[in-house]
Amino acid sequence: MTTNLPTPAQPLRIGTRGSPLALAQAHETRSRLMAAFDLPEGAFEIVVIKTTGDDRTLIDADIALKTLGGKGLFTKEIEEAMLDGSIDIAVHSMKDMPVLQPPGLLLDCYLPREDVRDAFVSLSHDSLADLPQGARVGSSSLRRRAQLGARRPDLQVVEFRGNVQTRMKKLGDGVADATFLAMAGLRRLGLTDVVKSAIAVEDMLPAVAQGAIGIERRADDLRAAAMLEAIHHGPTGQRLAAERAFLAGLDGSCETPIAGLAELDGGTLRLRGEILRPDGSEVLTDDRSAPIEDGAALGAAMARDLRARAGEGFFDWIAA
Ligand SMILES: NCc1[nH]cc(CCC(=O)O)c1CC(=O)O
């Protein structure tokens, strides 16, 4: 199949952001490729690339979100590096990926998906239900903020960013009584000891693609194509096809209050979708199933129907 595998002289360059989670995901990708092709670590080079989304001053000022609408915040510089040949593949949290890739790049390799749930993280309380009236919760995720507003309008939501350590310190300082993080990231970092409880997807439907790692490459790079094919996880790809078609149909990005989750059972794919107003005052949900191969069509149809139900004005805030 492959004629030219990477060597220490001609390594496969793996591009990634520099956050601890991004690095863990890049290392997992390298390990899987090493195992699949019986290659030494030296056949790979992990290249850290700084993105707009990593610029804390920009994020804190929310300038980046306003100028870019949240789209491609974590991907632009990495994709440029792939197109100019300074890296060969890029490892991404699929949750942060726009639904369309630039011309010349392909995203068709997914690693086995991690836990899709959100984690309830607190020093003082065991679960969301356990939080007293008026408690303060920290989150900067539009989706989580909207879902909390819908479920617990009594809670006060405050902005909360930073890595796990920063967030734990903020909880210790009393900035908030609880916060939420993806179980997937905590598991990949070996930090699940901060989790008080995993939130059932029925209580908080995850973001589209939560817990999934995707690996992007140049469309014409046949060495990378053959290597990624060997580590691709088909069932994750089928779930993401449905979820991303749903997201695409809503014209959403990682910064819009949209949730979606596809699950497989035998030959059937079940898709749950949700769109919310940012304050949670209105929530529209859908839940339907189809043969796995029709997942993308199912996602597109669900998006169309939710849009129609939402009517005029529901999405106005996106352009604001
Ligand atoms: N938007 C940031 C982001 N992107 C991916 C993850 C976690 C890992 C994942 O969901 O795959 C996180 C942090 C979080 O939501 O806790």
The ligand as an SDF file (V2000), in Angstrom:
LIG
                    3D

 16 16  0  0  0  0  0  0  0  0999 V2000
  -13.8550   24.7150   22.9780 N   0  0  0  0  0  0  0  0  0  0  0  0
  -12.7040   24.2820   23.6600 C   0  0  0  0  0  0  0  0  0  0  0  0
  -12.5600   22.7850   23.6810 C   0  0  0  0  0  0  0  0  0  0  0  0
  -12.4060   22.0990   22.5500 N   0  0  0  0  0  0  0  0  0  0  0  0
  -12.3440   20.7700   22.8470 C   0  0  0  0  0  0  0  0  0  0  0  0
  -12.4530   20.6480   24.2240 C   0  0  0  0  0  0  0  0  0  0  0  0
  -12.4550   19.3900   24.9920 C   0  0  0  0  0  0  0  0  0  0  0  0
  -12.2720   18.1060   24.2430 C   0  0  0  0  0  0  0  0  0  0  0  0
  -13.3930   17.7210   23.3310 C   0  0  0  0  0  0  0  0  0  0  0  0
  -14.5670   18.0810   23.5380 O   0  0  0  0  0  0  0  0  0  0  0  0
  -13.1130   16.9990   22.3690 O   0  0  0  0  0  0  0  0  0  0  0  0
  -12.5760   21.9280   24.7670 C   0  0  0  0  0  0  0  0  0  0  0  0
  -12.6750   22.3120   26.1970 C   0  0  0  0  0  0  0  0  0  0  0  0
  -13.9880   21.9690   26.8630 C   0  0  0  0  0  0  0  0  0  0  0  0
  -15.0610   22.1470   26.2690 O   0  0  0  0  0  0  0  0  0  0  0  0
  -13.9660   21.5680   28.0140 O   0  0  0  0  0  0  0  0  0  0  0  0
  1  2  1  0
  2  3  1  0
  3  4  1  0
  3 12  2  0
  4  5  1  0
  5  6  2  0
  6  7  1  0
  6 12  1  0
  7  8  1  0
  8  9  1  0
  9 10  2  0
  9 11  1  0
 12 13  1  0
 13 14  1  0
 14 15  2  0
 14 16  1  0
M  END
$$$$
